[in-house]
């Protein structure tokens, strides 16, 4: 008698068959609930300070880095002929102090002192003169910011995270049942792993909720994708599934650590050079010690522990990249980042890890453009990359073969097109609802649970859960874009954009490469592909996305004011804002 018969008797097969149809429904509900809460909830950004101009014009400063000028895209738009298009920049430090930097050829003064590119400190009640226009700078205390915070829930659209977590728990129970019923290699260890995942996510939610945290959609999507990944691990290597749970614990711990660490941006920026050096050291370690696996030199084994250094380089790359470009108007920092990026991509090219090199390059384009705002910089980078790819293709026949197979996998299904032809056949055989978790045959194909995992999901769980996994990454991307315009600091915005860009690029290369829409490059599906290095890296990248959340008490990366009224699920009753004449900009 197996474990399912012991627990459910003769109804085990019936329950498992029913679970095949319920799991896709639960997947849709989980993603939809997260979408409603993340993308449809209205809120207004925080105000950190004000500039009072003549004529009773009051301009709010709603970011930690605010550009002031007569260009309409400026954070504080002031129409006056004596101002440059981008005249000055006011930057708030983690300790609450402000510094003003002069941009371009205009003149910026603080109490009569001229501010150069090096900047001048500015405090509450100081007189800031921009060109010929004086303005009084008013810094807000934590209590004043709390009283001005106008956070409003949309009626009927507030989605409680506990309900979503209950749906996810039900999904995990049903996947466990399917694995035990369909997978002949599944043992009680599989049930223990899913139970551990369930316990971990509830413990996380209860502890953070008790501490006043709210807004758990980012983590819920991470747990949802990790649940699908755990099912993949149970199907392919059920004996090692507990190891995957340990990797999740390590990833979640790193997620929390980075979230708390990001509360002090000055500390983060002070450690950008060590992060940069550590990233290059990881790549050097890869080049020296790594063994070649499936054509790429990307796995290192030390003391019996096997890992991919390039996965951890992703974290350091974003950490150092977003902090190295300290100010938008310092070109020197951009050149440093270009050199750092070239070293990373070059090392990955030497390893023949073309897919990961492409992930880094796309992230570089996003970071460099967001910091420089220059299409010329991006154009030069793309041109250099095209030349680099042409060079790589001439010296790496392994990569040339993959490009040659692209679009022709059915011409040679027993040789070069072996993996992708079977991947597409497996994905098609799953239909909308799948064959059942653990009831597939595709896991026997090489890299089925890593580089081609999308086909495995579609075969066992169905097209609907597969598309829900894709939608989860897309939702995170939309969430980052939604928060970008009101982000507290450009560091959070750029780091989050880079992190989600890496995930999106991996997603596209994995799914489209598996389906032969793009050349097969061999990269993982975020959170879902089996592997410890990848899972830990994805949770760390998720911390950057969480840090960009600007909703009240939703981002643990930012300390909230102690005096804040209102709780989760209740519209905050705050005093009306005494801000007659407040405007995004003014005509003086």
Secondary structure by P-SEA (a helix, b strand, c coil): ccccccccccaaaaaaaaaaaaaaaaaaaaaaaaaaacccbbbbbbbcbbbbccccbbbbbccccccccccccccccccccccccccbbbbbcccbbbbbbbcccbbbbcccccccccbbbbcccbbbbcccbbbbbbbbcaaaaaaaccccccccccccaaaaaaaaaaaaaaaaaaaaaccccccaaaaaaaaaaaaaaaaaaaaaaaaccccaaaaaaaaaaaaaaaaaaaaccccaaaaaaaaaaaaaaaaaaaaaaaccaaaaaaaaaaaaaaaaaaaaaaacbbbbccccccccccccbbbbaaaaaaaaaaaaaaaaacccccaaaaaaaaaaaaaaaaaaaaacaaaaaaaaaaaaaaaaaaacccaaaaaaaaaaaaaaaaaaaaccaaaaaaaaacccccccccccaaaaaaaaaaaaaaccccccccccccccccccccccaaaaaaacccaaaaaaaaaaaaaaaaaaaaaccccccaaaaaaaaaaaaaaaaaaaaaaaaaaccccccccccccccccaaaaaaaaaaaaaaaaacccccccccccccccccccccccccccccccccccccccc
